[in-house]
Amino acid sequence: MRKIIKIAGNELRAFFYSPVAWLLLTVFMFQVSVAFTDQLRVVLRQQALGGTPIEYSLTARLLTGMTGLFTMIQQNLYLYIPLLTMGLISRERSNGSMLLLYSSPVSAFQVVAGKYLAVMVYGAVMTASLGLVVFFSACVIPGFDLPMALSGLLGIYFLIGAYAAIGLFMSCLTSYQIVAAMGTLAALTCLNFVGSLWQGVPLARDIAYWLSIKGRASVFADGLICSEETGYFLLVILLFLALSVMKIEGHRAKRARIVTATRYTALVATVIALGYVTSRPSLLLYRDMTAGKTQTLAPESRRLLESMEGALTITAHTNILGPNYTYGLPNAVNRNVALFKPYLRFKPDIKMDYLYYYHREGENTNPRFAGMTNREIADRYLKTAGARVKKILALEEMERPAELEAEEYRFFWRLTSDDGRHTPLRLFQDIILVPTENEISAAIKRLTCQPPRVAFATGHGEREVASVGDRDYQAFALRATFRHALVNQGFDVISCPVDGEGDIPADVDVLVIAGSRESFSPAALDQVARFAGRGGNLLVLGEPGYQEILNPVIAPLGARFMDGILLHPDENYSADLLPCLITAEGSALVPGLERPRRHDSRITLPGAAGITWRNDSGWRMTPLLSSPDSGSWRHALPVDLSPGDTLSPGPPAGEVEQAYPTAIALSRPAGDREQRAIIIGDADCFSNAELMMTREGIRSDNFALLTESFRWLSNGEFPVDTARPDPADTRIALTLSSMKWVKGIFSWLFPCCMLAGFLVTRVRRKKH
C-alpha cells in the first residue's frame, strides 16, 4: 500500500507542477460557473417577473434535465480526462523510465493502482469544484434537495473514474501521448454508441445495451442510486485497470500471442457476463435520493404491484403497415424495457412479448409499392428499418382481430394477467407520446379490480361521446389517442339510452347527463330516480336556456339551475365566458383541486347557469366553483351576445353583481358507502372544443375539474393517484440584481484562484 501511495504522490506532484493540470482545472471551473450562472439567471428572471409561479423543483431545474449543470458536465467531461491520462504510462515509455519500473521491486498492479489513484484524487478536486456550486445552491434555495445533488456528484465521480481507467489503458498501448488521447476519445465514442448496435439479435442486444456508457451518470443526476449503474461503473473501471496490468505484465513476461489473446478474451467475457447477470431485474437494488421520491413509483402504484398475484405479460402488438410501428421493432426492445423499468423494480416477473402482423385498410396508393402485396410491402418496411422479424402474421391469423380493429390497427401493448384478464395500453398523439405512470398504473389496476363504468345518457339531445363535433365529448371520453380520456385512465365508457324502458344497467357506476335539450318523460325521470335510489353516482351538466329540461332531474337532489345566464364582460372575450374560481370548500372536499386553486387557475365555463339548492333534501352540499364576485351577474334571457356588441361593465338595474355557484358536489350515506353527485351549470366546459382551447390572459385548468370530478365520483379508484408532494425548493433567496456579484465570484474569482494556485506552485518549485 505504501508503494501505491508513493507512486500516487509522485504522479500528483507531476500533475500540479504541470501547467496542463492547472489549465484544465481553470477551464473546467470557468465552464461550470458559466453554465450554472446562466441557468440561475433564467430562473431569477422568471421569479422577478412574477406571473406564473414556479411549481417545479429548482434543484432538478438547475442540475438536471436537458440544460442542467450535471447534464452539461457529462456531455463535456470527455474533453478533459484524455488530456489528463494521456501521459500516465506513455510518458514513462517515451522517456525510458518504464524500463526502470520493470526492473524495480514494484508490481504492475502497484504501478497501475498508484497512477489511477492520483487521477482519482485529481477527479475529486474537479468534483469538489462542482460541490461549490451545490453548496452555494443549498445556501440560497430554501428546501434545496441536497441528497439528490450529492447523488449527482457521485455519478459524475463514477464517470470520471470510468474515463480515467479507459485513458490509463490507452496510455499503456503507445508511447505517444497524443495517440493515447485520441485512443481514449475513440474508446469513449464507441462506448457511447455501442448501445445502438445489434438490436435485432436478442443476446447481442442485451450485451451491447449493457456496454453502453451513455446516460449512466444521468441516473445518478436524477437522484436514483441503482445497483445496475453502480455495478456498471465498477466493472468497467476494474476491466480497464486489469487490462492495464496485463499489458504492463506482458512486457515483463513474454507470452505467446494466443495465450495473451486468450487471457484478454477471458477477462472481457467474464466482466460482460457479470454485468449481464447483475443487471437482471430480480437482482437490482435502488435508492431514491430525491425529496419527493420522483424516481420511484407512487405509493398507489407500488401497492397495485404488491397486490397483483401471478405474472404480468406485456405484449406489443405491431402492425408493420400501421402508425408508430417502429415502437415494436426489435431495435426498440430496450427502449420498451426502459419504459417499464420502474415497474420491473417491484415486479421482476413481468414478461415482455412481441407480436407482428400486417394489415392496411383500403388499397395501396403509394406508387413506390405499385403491384406489391401487403406482405411484400411489410417486408420492404422491415428491410428499410434494418429489422429482423422471424414471424409476421396476416390479420386473419391473429387471435383477436376485433380488438385490433378497435385499436384502429395502431401499435399498442396488451397487458394480460395470469387469470386471463387483459386491457390495452396505448401511445398518444402528444409531445410525450408514450404512456406515463398514470396510464400504466391505470391499465394494471384494471386487471386487479372491476373498473368503474361510466354511462352517458342519450335520447334528449345530450352531448355525444362518439362524435368529434365541437360541442361533444369524444375527446375526454373515448378518444384512444388522448391520454386524459376516461378509457385511458381506467374507466369503461358506454352510451346509455334514458327512455324510461327498463333500468339503467346494474354495472353502471356513474351516470352522466350532459346538456339535455329535450324534456324527460315521467318514465325517464323515474328511470334516473331508480338509478339514484340504488346508490348510483351522478354527473349532471346544464346549459342556459335549458334549465327547465334538467331541473326535474336534479330536483330530488335538492338542487335547481337558476333562470337566466351568468355574464362577466371582458373586452377580449364574449360576455358569457366565466373564468370561475375553485372554492376553498371544494378543494377541501376534492384534494386534487387544491393545487390549481392555490395557483389561481380558473375553470372556464363558456355560458353557464347559476345553481341554487335547499338544505332539507338529505344531501350534503359543497360548492366547487363560483363566478367572480366582481364583475359578474345573472342576466335574463334572451341576451344579445353578437360579435362586436359590448355590454356595460356593470349589471342593469335590478340585477345583482355577486358570486354565483356554478358547480356543486353533493353526497349522502348509502349503506356502507357514500353516494355522490356533481352538478355543473355548463356542459361546454368538457366539450371537445373547450378542452383544446387556450386563451391569452386566462390561466384555465378544466382538465383538473374533469379529472378530479371523475376521481371523486369513482370514490378515488380512478384515475390512479400518482401525485407527489409539492417540491419545497421553488424559490431562490436572491434578487436578479445580485447576479452581478454571483457571476463575478463563480466566473472570475474561482478560476483566478486556480491560476493563482498554479503560479504559487510554480514559484515554490523553482525555489526548490
RODO-390091 format. One record per residue (C-alpha): residue number from 1; residue in one letter; chain; x negated, y, z. Coordinates in pm, whole numbers. Each point is the difference from the previous one (the first is absolute). Example, Ala and Ser with C-alpha at 12.3 -4.5 7.8 and 13.67 -1.06 7.14 Angstrom:
// residues 2
1  a  A  -1230  -450  780
2  s  A  -137  344  -66
END
This chain:
// residues 768
1  m  A  0  0  0
2  r  A  -286  239  76
3  k  A  -140  -49  -348
4  i  A  337  76  -153
5  i  A  32  319  204
6  k  A  -356  100  -87
7  i  A  62  -50  -372
8  a  A  325  197  33
9  g  A  -182  281  180
10  n  A  -267  21  -266
11  e  A  264  8  -270
12  l  A  198  272  179
13  r  A  -312  213  28
14  a  A  -54  -46  -372
15  f  A  359  106  -59
16  f  A  -7  314  207
17  y  A  -348  103  -111
18  s  A  134  -15  -355
19  p  A  187  298  -147
20  v  A  233  -242  -183
21  a  A  166  -128  318
22  w  A  53  353  134
23  l  A  126  120  -337
24  l  A  249  -285  -14
25  l  A  126  85  348
26  t  A  31  367  -91
27  v  A  189  -67  -322
28  f  A  219  -257  175
29  m  A  87  241  279
30  f  A  73  279  -248
31  q  A  227  -227  -204
32  v  A  183  -117  312
33  s  A  44  359  117
34  v  A  132  132  -330
35  a  A  247  -288  -39
36  f  A  127  34  357
37  t  A  35  379  5
38  d  A  178  -2  -336
39  q  A  261  -243  134
40  l  A  25  193  325
41  r  A  64  324  -188
42  v  A  285  -157  -198
43  v  A  173  -117  318
44  l  A  -56  332  179
45  r  A  146  185  -297
46  q  A  312  -216  13
47  q  A  23  52  375
48  a  A  -42  378  -34
49  l  A  266  29  -271
50  g  A  256  -179  215
51  g  A  302  -124  -193
52  t  A  -12  -378  -21
53  p  A  -132  -130  334
54  i  A  -288  -247  0
55  e  A  151  -342  66
56  y  A  -298  -223  -79
57  s  A  -305  -99  201
58  l  A  -277  255  -48
59  t  A  -257  -261  96
60  a  A  102  -210  -299
61  r  A  36  308  -220
62  l  A  -352  126  65
63  l  A  -183  -332  9
64  t  A  179  -246  -229
65  g  A  218  -4  -307
66  m  A  -111  102  -349
67  t  A  -170  322  116
68  g  A  -101  -85  357
69  l  A  -354  32  133
70  f  A  -58  -373  52
71  t  A  126  -71  -351
72  m  A  -242  251  -148
73  i  A  -291  -144  198
74  q  A  76  -353  -121
75  q  A  7  122  -359
76  n  A  -336  177  26
77  l  A  -199  -212  243
78  y  A  -156  -197  -284
79  l  A  -192  315  -95
80  y  A  -196  1  327
81  i  A  -81  -355  107
82  p  A  -191  -113  -314
83  l  A  -233  300  36
84  l  A  -58  -97  360
85  t  A  -63  -371  -53
86  m  A  -184  2  -332
87  g  A  -342  14  165
88  l  A  50  -232  297
89  i  A  -186  -296  -153
90  s  A  -94  126  -348
91  r  A  -217  268  160
92  e  A  -190  -269  189
93  r  A  -50  -194  -321
94  s  A  -108  296  -210
95  n  A  -266  127  248
96  g  A  -131  -349  77
97  s  A  97  -10  369
98  m  A  228  -296  -66
99  l  A  -302  -224  -15
100  l  A  -87  106  354
101  l  A  349  -96  113
102  y  A  -37  -342  -158
103  s  A  -322  -57  191
104  s  A  117  151  330
105  p  A  174  -197  280
106  v  A  333  155  -97
107  s  A  275  -214  -148
108  a  A  205  96  -301
109  f  A  304  14  226
110  q  A  -166  253  229
111  v  A  -101  218  -295
112  v  A  352  -1  -143
113  a  A  167  45  339
114  g  A  -228  288  96
115  k  A  46  190  -322
116  y  A  376  -61  0
117  l  A  21  120  361
118  a  A  -173  322  -100
119  v  A  251  60  -279
120  m  A  291  -67  235
121  v  A  -138  252  251
122  y  A  -11  251  -283
123  g  A  355  -107  -93
124  a  A  104  63  360
125  v  A  -129  357  -36
126  m  A  207  43  -316
127  t  A  305  -141  178
128  a  A  -66  231  295
129  s  A  21  298  -234
130  l  A  348  -121  -89
131  g  A  60  -36  372
132  l  A  -53  376  35
133  v  A  300  54  -227
134  v  A  205  -250  199
135  f  A  -99  165  329
136  f  A  90  346  -132
137  s  A  335  -127  -130
138  a  A  79  -159  335
139  c  A  -66  336  168
140  v  A  224  210  -226
141  i  A  283  -246  -79
142  p  A  222  -82  301
143  g  A  89  -369  -7
144  f  A  -288  -84  -234
145  d  A  -4  -375  -74
146  l  A  -354  -72  122
147  p  A  18  -383  -14
148  m  A  99  19  -367
149  a  A  -290  237  -73
150  l  A  -245  -230  183
151  s  A  127  -293  -206
152  g  A  -77  201  -313
153  l  A  -353  76  125
154  l  A  -51  -371  61
155  g  A  104  -73  -358
156  i  A  -244  260  -134
157  y  A  -281  -152  210
158  f  A  83  -349  -127
159  l  A  -10  135  -356
160  i  A  -341  157  63
161  g  A  -118  -333  140
162  a  A  115  -192  -307
163  y  A  -153  251  -240
164  a  A  -325  -1  198
165  a  A  -26  -381  -7
166  i  A  55  -2  -376
167  g  A  -255  278  -46
168  l  A  -254  -185  215
169  f  A  34  -313  -213
170  m  A  -38  199  -322
171  s  A  -313  156  145
172  c  A  -142  -351  42
173  l  A  38  -73  -371
174  t  A  -228  267  -143
175  s  A  -294  222  79
176  y  A  163  294  -177
177  q  A  217  210  229
178  i  A  212  148  -279
179  v  A  72  -349  -131
180  a  A  104  -105  351
181  a  A  236  299  26
182  m  A  153  -75  -339
183  g  A  34  -367  92
184  t  A  186  99  317
185  l  A  237  219  -199
186  a  A  59  -283  -244
187  a  A  73  -247  282
188  l  A  243  243  167
189  t  A  174  56  -332
190  c  A  41  -374  -45
191  l  A  141  -43  350
192  n  A  249  280  -64
193  f  A  133  -148  -323
194  v  A  -35  -375  55
195  g  A  347  -9  156
196  s  A  158  49  -343
197  l  A  -176  -297  -160
198  w  A  135  -353  -60
199  q  A  345  94  130
200  g  A  164  -267  -210
201  v  A  -190  -286  166
202  p  A  134  -73  351
203  l  A  -316  -97  192
204  a  A  -227  238  -192
205  r  A  257  275  55
206  d  A  -12  -43  377
207  i  A  -380  -13  7
208  a  A  -36  309  -220
209  y  A  257  184  212
210  w  A  -190  -85  318
211  l  A  -331  110  -150
212  s  A  134  345  -86
213  i  A  -117  273  238
214  k  A  249  251  -140
215  g  A  239  133  264
216  r  A  -147  -202  286
217  a  A  -98  305  204
218  s  A  336  165  -77
219  v  A  171  -258  220
220  f  A  -205  127  295
221  a  A  61  363  -102
222  d  A  374  -61  8
223  g  A  -35  -116  360
224  l  A  7  -379  -35
225  i  A  -283  -219  127
226  c  A  41  -335  -173
227  s  A  -206  -315  34
228  e  A  4  -44  -379
229  e  A  -172  333  -74
230  t  A  -229  -31  303
231  g  A  -99  -351  -106
232  y  A  -55  116  -357
233  f  A  -248  271  100
234  l  A  -184  -228  241
235  l  A  -27  -280  -256
236  v  A  -117  235  -277
237  i  A  -261  151  232
238  l  A  -123  -342  111
239  l  A  -2  -127  -360
240  f  A  -226  274  -135
241  l  A  -223  3  306
242  a  A  -43  -376  -35
243  l  A  -72  41  -371
244  s  A  -263  261  90
245  v  A  -164  -236  249
246  m  A  0  -281  -255
247  k  A  -150  227  -265
248  i  A  -287  110  228
249  e  A  -60  -356  117
250  g  A  -9  -111  -361
251  h  A  -323  197  -50
252  r  A  -160  -174  297
253  a  A  121  -353  -63
254  k  A  -17  -81  -369
255  r  A  295  -222  -96
256  a  A  125  -145  -322
257  r  A  250  217  -178
258  i  A  266  -266  22
259  v  A  -41  -13  377
260  t  A  17  378  31
261  a  A  307  19  -223
262  t  A  166  -277  201
263  r  A  -64  181  328
264  y  A  140  325  -135
265  t  A  304  -173  -146
266  a  A  69  -189  323
267  l  A  -21  319  204
268  v  A  234  196  -228
269  a  A  245  -291  -22
270  t  A  5  -40  379
271  v  A  71  369  57
272  i  A  276  4  -263
273  a  A  156  -313  150
274  l  A  -8  155  348
275  g  A  153  318  -134
276  y  A  274  -187  -182
277  v  A  90  -212  302
278  t  A  -7  285  252
279  s  A  224  213  -222
280  r  A  286  -249  14
281  p  A  311  161  156
282  s  A  25  -249  286
283  l  A  -350  90  124
284  l  A  25  379  -14
285  l  A  -5  228  304
286  y  A  106  364  3
287  r  A  -14  303  224
288  d  A  206  306  -93
289  m  A  -184  303  136
290  t  A  252  265  -109
291  a  A  207  178  263
292  g  A  326  -68  -184
293  k  A  -95  -358  -101
294  t  A  49  99  -362
295  q  A  -223  -283  -128
296  t  A  217  -266  162
297  l  A  355  -108  -72
298  a  A  267  175  204
299  p  A  125  -191  308
300  e  A  327  -92  -173
301  s  A  -187  -147  -299
302  r  A  -224  -204  230
303  r  A  303  -125  191
304  l  A  156  -117  -326
305  l  A  -307  -205  -91
306  e  A  -26  -148  349
307  s  A  365  -108  -6
308  m  A  -21  -152  -348
309  e  A  -27  -377  11
310  g  A  -176  -189  -275
311  a  A  -201  128  -291
312  l  A  86  291  -222
313  t  A  -54  -31  -376
314  i  A  -42  310  -214
315  t  A  41  -83  -367
316  a  A  -80  258  -265
317  h  A  234  -29  -298
318  t  A  -174  148  -303
319  n  A  165  53  -334
320  i  A  -293  43  -238
321  l  A  226  202  -230
322  g  A  157  205  279
323  p  A  -88  320  190
324  n  A  -294  -2  245
325  y  A  -108  -350  -105
326  t  A  -364  85  83
327  y  A  86  -16  372
328  g  A  43  -375  -28
329  l  A  -301  -87  -212
330  p  A  -290  -201  149
331  n  A  -224  308  17
332  a  A  255  161  234
333  v  A  7  -287  251
334  n  A  -237  164  247
335  r  A  190  327  -31
336  n  A  317  -185  98
337  v  A  -178  -168  289
338  a  A  -117  342  121
339  l  A  361  124  -11
340  f  A  116  -277  233
341  k  A  -318  -14  206
342  p  A  151  180  304
343  y  A  257  -280  15
344  l  A  -260  -274  -45
345  r  A  -167  119  321
346  f  A  304  -106  201
347  k  A  123  -285  -221
348  p  A  -298  -172  -169
349  d  A  221  -274  -147
350  i  A  153  236  -257
351  k  A  -34  -166  -341
352  m  A  -50  191  -324
353  d  A  127  -153  -322
354  y  A  39  118  -361
355  l  A  250  -84  -273
356  y  A  -40  121  -358
357  y  A  266  12  -266
358  y  A  82  197  -312
359  h  A  324  162  -106
360  r  A  89  303  -207
361  e  A  351  136  -36
362  g  A  84  92  -356
363  e  A  -215  -42  -305
364  n  A  -362  101  -28
365  t  A  -34  345  -159
366  n  A  -376  40  38
367  p  A  -162  -27  -345
368  r  A  -320  -133  158
369  f  A  188  -318  93
370  a  A  201  -37  -318
371  g  A  84  -363  -72
372  m  A  -127  -123  337
373  t  A  204  -202  250
374  n  A  40  117  359
375  r  A  -245  -268  112
376  e  A  -259  121  -249
377  i  A  51  359  114
378  a  A  -43  -106  363
379  d  A  -323  -179  -88
380  r  A  -122  315  -175
381  y  A  77  207  313
382  l  A  -194  -243  218
383  k  A  -294  -8  -237
384  t  A  -11  381  -10
385  a  A  5  12  382
386  g  A  -275  -264  20
387  a  A  224  -221  214
388  r  A  4  -378  3
389  v  A  335  -151  95
390  k  A  35  -377  -4
391  k  A  378  -24  -14
392  i  A  251  242  -153
393  l  A  367  -91  -12
394  a  A  278  117  -224
395  l  A  292  161  181
396  e  A  209  -312  -61
397  e  A  -253  -207  194
398  m  A  16  217  315
399  e  A  192  -126  303
400  r  A  211  312  69
401  p  A  51  190  -326
402  a  A  299  188  146
403  e  A  -224  149  269
404  l  A  -251  110  -261
405  e  A  281  164  -197
406  a  A  114  181  316
407  e  A  -354  140  30
408  e  A  17  103  -368
409  y  A  -300  -225  -67
410  r  A  -235  237  186
411  f  A  -290  -116  213
412  f  A  103  -82  357
413  w  A  -94  -221  293
414  r  A  239  -256  141
415  l  A  -42  -60  373
416  t  A  109  -349  101
417  s  A  22  -148  349
418  d  A  -35  -366  91
419  d  A  378  -38  29
420  g  A  48  109  -362
421  r  A  120  356  58
422  h  A  -145  245  -249
423  t  A  11  371  -84
424  p  A  -168  222  -261
425  l  A  -272  257  63
426  r  A  -47  252  -279
427  l  A  -223  265  -148
428  f  A  142  352  -13
429  q  A  0  290  -243
430  d  A  -189  253  208
431  i  A  -357  111  60
432  i  A  -67  -280  253
433  l  A  153  -277  -217
434  v  A  -72  -289  239
435  p  A  220  -80  300
436  t  A  -102  142  337
437  e  A  47  -147  346
438  n  A  363  120  5
439  e  A  98  -205  -304
440  i  A  -217  -306  75
441  s  A  124  -28  358
442  a  A  360  51  -112
443  a  A  -37  -288  -247
444  i  A  -153  -225  266
445  k  A  272  89  249
446  r  A  267  -99  -252
447  l  A  -141  -353  22
448  t  A  36  -12  378
449  c  A  353  136  47
450  q  A  326  65  -178
451  p  A  -50  337  -171
452  p  A  272  261  54
453  r  A  245  30  -286
454  v  A  110  345  -113
455  a  A  323  23  -200
456  f  A  83  310  -205
457  a  A  374  54  -29
458  t  A  150  34  -349
459  g  A  344  68  -141
460  h  A  53  365  92
461  g  A  -256  189  -208
462  e  A  -290  -70  236
463  r  A  -368  32  -92
464  e  A  -124  -298  -201
465  v  A  -305  -200  111
466  a  A  -64  -142  -348
467  s  A  13  333  -185
468  v  A  -297  227  -72
469  g  A  220  310  -26
470  d  A  -95  309  196
471  r  A  282  -39  254
472  d  A  -41  -373  54
473  y  A  -205  -211  241
474  q  A  -198  -244  -211
475  a  A  -340  145  104
476  f  A  25  -55  374
477  a  A  221  -309  -16
478  l  A  -109  -236  -277
479  r  A  -289  143  -204
480  a  A  -261  -276  18
481  t  A  -290  227  -96
482  f  A  81  262  268
483  r  A  -175  -91  325
484  h  A  254  182  222
485  a  A  295  -189  -148
486  l  A  198  -206  249
487  v  A  -77  -322  -190
488  n  A  -373  66  53
489  q  A  42  79  369
490  g  A  163  -328  96
491  f  A  372  53  -68
492  d  A  240  -194  -220
493  v  A  219  237  -203
494  i  A  336  -77  -161
495  s  A  296  190  -139
496  c  A  328  -73  174
497  p  A  348  97  -125
498  v  A  213  152  275
499  d  A  341  -60  -156
500  g  A  195  -133  296
501  e  A  -14  -360  -117
502  g  A  -162  -233  250
503  d  A  -277  102  234
504  i  A  -341  146  -52
505  p  A  -242  -299  -5
506  a  A  -90  -122  346
507  d  A  -374  20  -69
508  v  A  10  376  -66
509  d  A  -174  193  276
510  v  A  30  356  -131
511  l  A  279  140  -217
512  v  A  -83  315  -197
513  i  A  283  221  -125
514  a  A  -154  280  -202
515  g  A  178  288  -172
516  s  A  343  -156  -51
517  r  A  219  205  -236
518  e  A  320  -203  0
519  s  A  232  -63  292
520  f  A  -14  -325  196
521  s  A  314  -206  12
522  p  A  131  -103  342
523  a  A  -122  -354  -74
524  a  A  -349  127  -83
525  l  A  -10  211  318
526  d  A  103  -307  196
527  q  A  -276  -199  -169
528  v  A  -260  255  118
529  a  A  159  6  346
530  r  A  -27  -379  27
531  f  A  -368  20  -94
532  a  A  -59  262  271
533  g  A  213  -200  243
534  r  A  -229  -300  -28
535  g  A  -303  216  84
536  g  A  -129  91  -348
537  n  A  -210  314  -37
538  l  A  104  285  -228
539  l  A  -167  271  -208
540  v  A  253  249  -139
541  l  A  -107  288  -224
542  g  A  255  265  -94
543  e  A  17  284  -251
544  p  A  152  350  13
545  g  A  335  2  -174
546  y  A  62  -367  77
547  q  A  25  17  378
548  e  A  357  -127  9
549  i  A  -106  -312  -190
550  l  A  -238  -119  272
551  n  A  155  156  309
552  p  A  241  -295  42
553  v  A  -304  -233  -18
554  i  A  -192  172  282
555  a  A  304  98  208
556  p  A  -19  -322  210
557  l  A  -355  106  94
558  g  A  130  330  133
559  a  A  -171  202  -275
560  r  A  127  230  -272
561  f  A  -152  189  -294
562  m  A  72  372  28
563  d  A  182  180  -278
564  g  A  -196  219  -238
565  i  A  -370  -1  -82
566  l  A  -306  112  194
567  l  A  -203  276  -166
568  h  A  -350  131  58
569  p  A  -79  263  -267
570  d  A  -357  11  -125
571  e  A  -138  215  -280
572  n  A  -173  -300  -159
573  y  A  260  -276  30
574  s  A  370  -62  -12
575  a  A  190  131  302
576  d  A  132  -346  86
577  l  A  -350  -148  47
578  l  A  -38  -58  373
579  p  A  -351  -44  148
580  c  A  128  -183  306
581  l  A  -190  -34  326
582  i  A  -49  -325  190
583  t  A  143  41  347
584  a  A  -189  -74  321
585  e  A  275  -244  102
586  g  A  -25  -174  -335
587  s  A  -377  -50  20
588  a  A  40  -133  355
589  l  A  255  -257  -122
590  v  A  -190  -83  -322
591  p  A  -372  28  89
592  g  A  -108  -14  -363
593  l  A  150  347  -49
594  e  A  -224  158  265
595  r  A  -301  52  -223
596  p  A  185  185  -282
597  r  A  188  204  263
598  r  A  -326  95  173
599  h  A  -144  115  -332
600  d  A  316  194  -85
601  s  A  84  -213  -300
602  r  A  348  50  -140
603  i  A  263  -238  -133
604  t  A  144  154  -314
605  l  A  374  -39  -56
606  p  A  108  145  -337
607  g  A  363  69  87
608  a  A  117  -118  341
609  a  A  300  2  229
610  g  A  -23  57  372
611  i  A  102  -274  241
612  t  A  211  23  314
613  w  A  98  -269  249
614  r  A  196  -73  310
615  n  A  -133  -159  317
616  d  A  287  -237  81
617  s  A  -61  -255  -278
618  g  A  -222  -236  201
619  w  A  -303  82  -215
620  r  A  -301  186  134
621  m  A  -93  279  -243
622  t  A  -348  145  -63
623  p  A  -61  278  -256
624  l  A  -281  -87  -242
625  l  A  -5  302  -232
626  s  A  127  353  12
627  s  A  7  289  -242
628  p  A  -223  301  86
629  d  A  158  212  273
630  s  A  -90  314  -191
631  g  A  126  71  -348
632  s  A  240  -293  -35
633  w  A  376  -10  31
634  r  A  305  -199  -107
635  h  A  169  132  -311
636  a  A  343  -91  -128
637  l  A  30  -187  -328
638  p  A  -8  72  -286
639  v  A  -312  215  -15
640  d  A  -178  128  -311
641  l  A  -362  -125  -3
642  s  A  -69  74  -366
643  p  A  -366  66  -92
644  g  A  -83  367  31
645  d  A  279  78  246
646  t  A  -113  98  347
647  l  A  185  -12  325
648  s  A  -35  267  264
649  p  A  -263  -80  263
650  g  A  263  -11  273
651  p  A  329  -190  34
652  p  A  327  156  -115
653  a  A  242  132  257
654  g  A  146  -272  216
655  e  A  -281  -252  -64
656  v  A  -258  -67  273
657  e  A  -377  -8  -55
658  q  A  -125  -290  214
659  a  A  -152  -348  -5
660  y  A  233  -281  -107
661  p  A  -61  -373  52
662  t  A  -61  -165  -337
663  a  A  -91  -353  115
664  i  A  95  -186  316
665  a  A  -76  -342  147
666  l  A  260  -197  193
667  s  A  -36  -310  216
668  r  A  203  -213  236
669  p  A  -41  -334  179
670  a  A  107  -301  -204
671  g  A  -49  -315  203
672  d  A  -369  -64  60
673  r  A  -108  259  -256
674  e  A  60  360  -95
675  q  A  216  92  -296
676  r  A  -126  298  -196
677  a  A  117  244  -264
678  i  A  -144  303  -176
679  i  A  209  267  -172
680  i  A  -160  253  -235
681  g  A  177  297  -156
682  d  A  -167  -40  -340
683  a  A  -41  -303  -226
684  d  A  -253  170  -229
685  c  A  -280  -5  259
686  f  A  -84  -363  -91
687  s  A  71  25  -372
688  n  A  -251  -92  -270
689  a  A  -45  366  -93
690  e  A  -38  137  354
691  l  A  -251  -259  116
692  m  A  -229  90  -290
693  m  A  51  376  37
694  t  A  -264  243  127
695  r  A  73  366  69
696  e  A  -251  278  47
697  g  A  16  139  352
698  i  A  207  -284  150
699  r  A  -177  -279  187
700  s  A  260  -272  -39
701  d  A  -14  -357  129
702  n  A  319  -175  -103
703  f  A  -194  -326  -5
704  a  A  -38  24  377
705  l  A  376  24  49
706  l  A  59  -281  -249
707  t  A  -254  -238  150
708  e  A  81  71  361
709  s  A  376  -15  -54
710  f  A  -22  -357  -130
711  r  A  -254  -92  268
712  w  A  244  120  266
713  l  A  300  -167  -168
714  s  A  -191  -331  -20
715  n  A  -84  23  372
716  g  A  -370  54  -74
717  e  A  -40  -319  -205
718  f  A  -87  164  -333
719  p  A  -197  182  -128
720  v  A  -278  -159  205
721  d  A  -150  246  246
722  t  A  -365  45  -100
723  a  A  -40  350  142
724  r  A  -313  87  198
725  p  A  -34  266  268
726  d  A  -61  349  -130
727  p  A  -374  77  -13
728  a  A  -136  220  277
729  d  A  -280  152  -208
730  t  A  203  240  -216
731  r  A  -157  332  97
732  i  A  -348  155  -10
733  a  A  -90  238  281
734  l  A  -174  234  -244
735  t  A  99  292  -218
736  l  A  -76  39  -367
737  s  A  -233  289  76
738  s  A  -215  -225  219
739  m  A  -105  -199  -308
740  k  A  -283  249  -57
741  w  A  -197  -110  305
742  v  A  109  -365  -33
743  k  A  -133  -12  -355
744  g  A  -313  185  106
745  i  A  -76  -249  277
746  f  A  65  -313  -204
747  s  A  -116  103  -346
748  w  A  -304  205  100
749  l  A  -104  -34  363
750  f  A  -6  -381  17
751  p  A  -180  -49  -336
752  c  A  -250  270  102
753  c  A  -62  -193  323
754  m  A  -89  -302  -214
755  l  A  -247  207  -198
756  a  A  -144  143  322
757  g  A  -47  -353  130
758  f  A  -200  -85  -311
759  l  A  -218  310  34
760  v  A  -71  -67  369
761  t  A  -87  -364  -75
762  r  A  -223  106  -288
763  v  A  -190  254  212
764  r  A  -48  -240  289
765  r  A  -126  -268  -236
766  k  A  -260  237  -146
767  k  A  -120  94  349
768  h  A  -60  -365  78
END
